[in-house]
């Protein structure tokens, strides 16, 4: 990708970087899996991992659980 300054010189006002976060995510996933494979734990990289609370917020866990409660029907006779 060209640096922002270069794009500005070329009179661009908007730049789209469609795969940068995806590429960064893939790199981070590979690193975490490599550490887990080699060490059997991710404790050594815990500081660079998203917390469970933050992950739950990002994926909208509360909203999904509300939908689940609303639409999940349990047949008490089969439980």
N, C-alpha and C positions, 0 to 999 in steps of 0.2 A: 504494500500500500504506500502511496505517496504521503509524505508528511503534510499535515494541515497547512503549514506555511506555504508549501509549494502549490497546493490546491487553491489557496487564497490568491496567490500570484497569478494563477491561471483563471481567476475570476469565478471560481466555484464558490457558492454560498452554502451548499449542502453536500455532505459526503455520507455515503451509506457503507457501513462495514458489516455486511450480513453474516459473516461466518466467524468473526473474531471471538465472540463469547462462546460459540460452539467449539471452536478449536481450543480455547482456554479450558473449557469444561472437560473435553476429551483428555487433554494433557493432565489435568488434576485427577481425573478418574484413574488414568493409567498409573500415576504416581501412587495414589492411595492403594490401589490393588497390588502394586509391586511391593510396597511396604508391608501390606497384610500377608502376602505370599512369603516374603523373606523372614518377617519377624513374628508372624502369627498374631499380630495386634496392630492397631493404629495409634497406640499411645504416644509414640514418638512424634507424630504429626498432628495430634489433637488440636494444637493451637492454630493450625491452618485449616481446620475443618469447620464447617458451619455447625452450630449447635442444633440439637434436635428441636428445640423451641423455635429457632429461626426457620429451620426447614419446614416444620409444620405450618408456620405462618405463610411462608412463600407458596407452598402447594395448596393453601386454603383448607387445611384439614378440618377446621371447625365447620366450614360450610359443607364439606363432604359428609361429615358425621351427622349434621342436621338433615341432609337429604336421605342418608341411610335410615335414620330413625323415622323419617316421614314415610318412606316407601317400602321399608323392609317389613314384610309380614311374616310372622312366625306362627306356625301351626302348633299350638301348645300340646296337641295330642301326639305329635310326632317327636316332641322333644323329650 
